[in-house]
């Protein structure tokens, strides 16, 4: 059984100034490491947050040429911490762009990369409209990474609404789930806490969810309230609405305790889906 460790979720208010975003995130990473964090997680679109697809495409870079990834690799080496580089706009060899989350070890090696599967294409009751698929190509593979504390499953933001992804990660061995996000204020106020707690409870996993906060370009506003949630669904830390970071001690034994009390991962059964109307007829 792995020893206890400290995790931090960094909460930022990124905009369209890439250098400034990277620098501000870097200072918070250093502060989190000084506070004792062993694993530090950054939000989605941590280096550049724009809702306009054209702006995102213009600032995308191949992974090995991306200034944000290079800066975060330097930070991992400097601090000696494990670092989740939230997500960046990574241009792929085919020219398409992935919303990519990257896990770095303290030697700045890429331990795992995950391309966001579910695209946030919605029209909210507030009148806000988002078309993430205008900028990004959806990924098609779930990812679990090895860490000193056990396997960790990678997801991004809107993935949170698709429970089957998290169940597949837990069944593949994940004991921790990351959800870097730029969750909107409207949807965050309604659903953020309950969805994150649900994903933790139903899978018996710790959940680490760093979120963006505050106003961005145009009328875009993100919710904040970065969360660290235990496998029993307890909120161990909440980032509120301001830029900063949160930390919590993580006891890996609590994963086994939660799963032992309610072994839902072992109780799942295959079943036939409901008949559609055409089949039923």
Backbone torsions as a table, in degrees:
resi	resn	phi	psi	omega
1	UNK	NA	131.8	-179.1
2	UNK	-69.6	152.6	177.4
3	UNK	-75.5	163.7	176.1
4	UNK	-62.6	152.1	177.0
5	UNK	-145.4	169.2	-178.6
6	UNK	-110.4	133.5	178.0
7	UNK	-118.0	146.7	175.8
8	UNK	-127.0	143.0	170.2
9	UNK	-114.8	122.5	-179.5
10	UNK	-93.1	132.7	-177.6
11	UNK	-114.9	120.7	-175.8
12	UNK	-124.9	170.1	173.7
13	UNK	-124.7	79.0	-175.2
14	UNK	-77.6	152.6	176.2
15	UNK	-133.7	-142.7	-175.5
16	UNK	-98.8	2.7	177.8
17	UNK	-96.4	96.8	-172.6
18	UNK	-59.7	-46.7	-178.2
19	UNK	-61.5	-43.6	179.6
20	UNK	-64.5	-43.0	179.7
21	UNK	-59.6	-45.1	-179.4
22	UNK	-63.8	-44.0	-178.5
23	UNK	-63.6	-44.0	-178.6
24	UNK	-67.3	-40.0	176.3
25	UNK	-63.8	-39.2	-179.9
26	UNK	-61.1	-41.6	179.5
27	UNK	-64.3	-38.5	178.6
28	UNK	-69.0	-35.3	175.2
29	UNK	-62.2	-44.7	178.3
30	UNK	-61.4	-41.9	179.1
31	UNK	-64.9	-39.9	179.7
32	UNK	-65.8	-40.0	177.7
33	UNK	-65.7	-40.0	177.7
34	UNK	-62.8	-27.5	177.8
35	UNK	-81.9	-0.7	174.0
36	UNK	104.6	7.6	-177.6
37	UNK	-70.4	133.3	176.3
38	UNK	-93.0	-32.8	177.5
39	UNK	-125.3	124.6	-176.1
40	UNK	-121.9	125.5	-175.7
41	UNK	-113.6	132.8	178.2
42	UNK	-104.5	159.8	-176.6
43	UNK	-78.2	172.6	171.6
44	UNK	-61.7	146.3	176.8
45	UNK	51.4	39.6	-172.8
46	UNK	-63.3	-29.8	-175.7
47	UNK	-95.2	-17.8	-177.1
48	UNK	-162.0	117.3	-179.0
49	UNK	-124.1	110.6	177.1
50	UNK	-142.0	142.6	178.0
51	UNK	-89.0	-14.3	179.7
52	UNK	-79.7	121.4	-177.3
53	UNK	-58.3	-37.8	-179.5
54	UNK	-62.6	-39.9	179.2
55	UNK	-66.3	-40.3	178.3
56	UNK	-62.4	-46.9	-179.1
57	UNK	-61.9	-37.4	-178.1
58	UNK	-66.7	-29.3	-176.8
59	UNK	-99.3	-2.7	178.3
60	UNK	-69.6	148.5	178.8
61	UNK	-140.3	154.1	170.0
62	UNK	-56.9	146.5	-175.4
63	UNK	-50.3	-45.6	-175.5
64	UNK	-76.4	-2.3	176.4
65	UNK	-118.4	6.3	-173.9
66	UNK	-80.2	122.2	-177.6
67	UNK	-62.5	-30.5	179.3
68	UNK	-68.4	-45.8	179.9
69	UNK	-63.1	-42.6	178.0
70	UNK	-59.4	-43.5	179.6
71	UNK	-64.8	-41.2	-178.5
72	UNK	-71.6	-31.2	173.6
73	UNK	-64.8	-41.8	176.1
74	UNK	-61.7	-39.5	179.4
75	UNK	-64.5	-41.3	179.0
76	UNK	-60.5	-44.8	178.0
77	UNK	-64.0	-44.5	-177.6
78	UNK	-62.1	-43.9	-173.5
79	UNK	-90.3	-22.8	-175.7
80	UNK	72.2	22.2	179.8
81	UNK	-106.3	157.5	165.9
82	UNK	-75.3	138.4	-173.4
83	UNK	-134.6	122.7	172.0
84	UNK	-91.5	112.0	-176.9
85	UNK	-80.6	51.6	174.3
86	UNK	37.1	-108.3	167.4
87	UNK	-150.9	150.6	177.5
88	UNK	-130.9	160.4	175.6
89	UNK	-86.1	102.4	-175.6
90	UNK	-104.4	119.7	178.5
91	UNK	-79.5	126.9	-177.2
92	UNK	-90.5	165.2	-178.8
93	UNK	-55.8	-28.6	179.5
94	UNK	-81.9	3.3	178.6
95	UNK	90.1	-13.5	178.0
96	UNK	-77.7	165.0	-174.1
97	UNK	-117.7	132.8	177.4
98	UNK	-105.5	142.1	169.4
99	UNK	-88.3	95.2	-162.9
100	UNK	-110.1	126.5	173.5
101	UNK	-98.0	136.0	-173.7
102	UNK	-131.6	129.9	177.4
103	UNK	-102.2	127.0	-178.8
104	UNK	-114.4	141.4	173.3
105	UNK	-91.2	176.2	-176.1
106	UNK	-65.0	-12.5	175.1
107	UNK	-94.9	8.6	178.0
108	UNK	71.8	14.9	175.7
109	UNK	-78.0	144.0	176.4
110	UNK	-80.0	111.8	-179.0
111	UNK	-84.7	-33.0	179.2
112	UNK	-163.6	151.5	175.4
113	UNK	-135.5	141.9	-177.9
114	UNK	-136.6	128.2	176.5
115	UNK	-97.1	121.8	-175.9
116	UNK	-50.4	129.1	-175.5
117	UNK	-86.1	-45.6	-171.7
118	UNK	-97.9	122.2	-176.8
119	UNK	-91.0	136.4	-175.8
120	UNK	-85.2	83.3	177.8
121	UNK	-111.4	93.2	-171.0
122	UNK	-141.7	159.0	170.1
123	UNK	-120.9	109.2	-174.2
124	UNK	-83.2	156.0	177.8
125	UNK	-58.2	-24.4	-179.9
126	UNK	-73.0	-10.5	-175.9
127	UNK	100.5	-10.5	177.3
128	UNK	-69.6	141.5	178.7
129	UNK	-130.5	135.3	-179.1
130	UNK	-131.5	139.3	177.0
131	UNK	-135.2	78.2	-177.6
132	UNK	-61.7	-31.4	-177.6
133	UNK	-67.9	-12.3	175.3
134	UNK	-71.2	-23.2	-179.6
135	UNK	-107.8	-33.7	-170.0
136	UNK	-118.9	150.2	170.0
137	UNK	-94.0	130.0	-178.3
138	UNK	-68.3	141.1	172.9
139	UNK	-76.8	174.6	-177.4
140	UNK	-140.5	16.0	-175.9
141	UNK	-140.3	132.9	173.3
142	UNK	-79.3	151.9	-173.5
143	UNK	-136.0	131.0	171.7
144	UNK	-121.9	132.3	-177.4
145	UNK	-114.3	147.3	173.9
146	UNK	-83.8	136.6	174.2
147	UNK	-133.3	168.7	178.2
148	UNK	-61.8	-17.0	-174.9
149	UNK	-105.9	0.7	-178.5
150	UNK	122.5	172.6	-176.1
151	UNK	-66.1	142.3	-177.3
152	UNK	-127.4	129.9	180.0
153	UNK	-97.6	135.2	-177.5
154	UNK	-100.6	132.5	171.8
155	UNK	-143.1	174.7	179.2
156	UNK	-142.6	123.8	165.5
157	UNK	42.4	-102.3	-173.0
158	UNK	-60.0	-21.8	173.1
159	UNK	-51.6	-29.0	-175.2
160	UNK	-53.5	-26.7	-176.8
161	UNK	-85.4	2.1	-175.7
162	UNK	-117.9	88.2	-170.9
163	UNK	-60.1	-30.7	-177.5
164	UNK	-61.7	-32.7	177.7
165	UNK	-62.0	-44.1	-177.8
166	UNK	-70.2	-36.0	176.5
167	UNK	-64.3	-38.4	179.2
168	UNK	-66.4	-37.3	177.6
169	UNK	-65.8	-44.6	179.7
170	UNK	-63.8	-41.9	179.6
171	UNK	-67.6	-23.8	176.2
172	UNK	-83.9	1.2	175.2
173	UNK	113.5	-6.5	-177.1
174	UNK	-61.5	132.9	175.4
175	UNK	-108.5	-14.8	179.6
176	UNK	-134.2	144.5	-179.9
177	UNK	-127.4	132.4	177.3
178	UNK	-107.9	140.3	-179.3
179	UNK	-136.0	67.5	173.7
180	UNK	-61.5	137.2	-169.6
181	UNK	-146.9	160.9	165.1
182	UNK	-128.7	55.9	-175.3
183	UNK	-65.6	131.4	-177.5
184	UNK	-68.0	159.1	179.0
185	UNK	-63.5	-42.1	-177.8
186	UNK	-61.3	-51.7	-178.1
187	UNK	-74.8	-29.6	179.1
188	UNK	-65.8	-44.6	179.3
189	UNK	-61.2	-32.9	-177.4
190	UNK	-83.9	-38.8	-163.4
191	UNK	-132.1	-16.8	-170.5
192	UNK	-55.9	-56.5	-175.8
193	UNK	-63.0	-45.9	-174.5
194	UNK	-67.9	-38.3	179.6
195	UNK	-68.2	-42.6	179.8
196	UNK	-65.8	-41.1	177.4
197	UNK	-65.2	-38.0	179.1
198	UNK	-64.0	-44.8	179.7
199	UNK	-62.2	-36.4	177.1
200	UNK	-67.4	-47.9	-175.3
201	UNK	-65.6	-48.9	-172.4
202	UNK	-70.7	-18.6	-179.4
203	UNK	-112.9	-4.2	-178.5
204	UNK	60.5	41.9	-176.9
205	UNK	-122.6	152.0	163.5
206	UNK	-72.8	145.4	176.7
207	UNK	-124.0	128.9	178.7
208	UNK	-116.2	114.5	-170.5
209	UNK	-130.4	86.9	175.4
210	UNK	-79.5	132.8	-175.3
211	UNK	-124.7	155.2	169.9
212	UNK	-74.5	162.6	178.8
213	UNK	-144.0	155.8	171.6
214	UNK	84.7	-171.5	-177.5
215	UNK	-86.4	143.8	178.8
216	UNK	-124.1	-151.7	-177.3
217	UNK	-65.4	145.3	179.9
218	UNK	61.9	-133.1	-179.8
219	UNK	-99.7	8.4	-176.5
220	UNK	-68.0	128.1	179.5
221	UNK	-138.1	131.0	179.4
222	UNK	-105.2	160.3	-164.4
223	UNK	-85.4	-27.5	-172.4
224	UNK	73.4	-142.2	179.0
225	UNK	54.5	45.7	170.9
226	UNK	-50.5	139.1	-174.4
227	UNK	-127.4	147.6	165.5
228	UNK	-121.5	120.8	-172.2
229	UNK	-122.5	138.2	179.5
230	UNK	-81.0	166.0	178.6
231	UNK	-64.7	-13.9	177.4
232	UNK	-94.1	1.2	177.9
233	UNK	90.6	8.7	179.2
234	UNK	-79.8	134.9	174.8
235	UNK	-81.0	111.4	-177.6
236	UNK	-85.3	-25.9	177.8
237	UNK	-159.7	143.8	-178.3
238	UNK	-134.2	126.4	-173.6
239	UNK	-80.6	-2.5	-179.7
240	UNK	61.5	-151.6	-172.9
241	UNK	-107.7	5.1	-173.8
242	UNK	-113.5	159.0	175.2
243	UNK	-60.2	139.7	179.3
244	UNK	160.6	-151.4	176.6
245	UNK	-151.3	158.3	175.8
246	UNK	-124.4	154.6	176.7
247	UNK	-135.8	157.2	174.1
248	UNK	-155.4	150.2	173.1
249	UNK	-81.5	135.0	-178.6
250	UNK	-113.3	122.4	177.3
251	UNK	-105.7	106.1	-178.0
252	UNK	-57.5	-24.5	-179.9
253	UNK	-62.8	-23.6	-179.0
254	UNK	-68.9	-23.2	176.0
255	UNK	-65.2	-49.4	179.5
256	UNK	-64.0	-37.0	180.0
257	UNK	-63.8	-46.0	-179.7
258	UNK	-65.8	-44.1	-178.3
259	UNK	-70.8	-28.8	176.6
260	UNK	-71.5	-35.5	-180.0
261	UNK	-71.2	-43.0	179.5
262	UNK	-132.8	90.8	-174.6
263	UNK	-80.0	56.9	-176.0
264	UNK	-62.0	-31.3	179.9
265	UNK	-63.5	-28.1	-180.0
266	UNK	-88.1	-17.5	-172.6
267	UNK	-94.9	-5.2	-179.8
268	UNK	-63.5	140.4	-177.8
269	UNK	-125.5	144.0	171.8
270	UNK	-69.1	150.1	-179.3
271	UNK	-152.3	159.6	175.5
272	UNK	-81.4	133.5	177.4
273	UNK	-70.1	161.4	177.0
274	UNK	-59.1	147.2	177.5
275	UNK	-71.7	135.6	173.5
276	UNK	-79.2	168.1	-172.9
277	UNK	-60.0	-39.6	-177.2
278	UNK	-65.6	-43.1	179.6
279	UNK	-66.4	-42.1	-177.7
280	UNK	-62.9	-34.0	180.0
281	UNK	-70.8	NA	NA
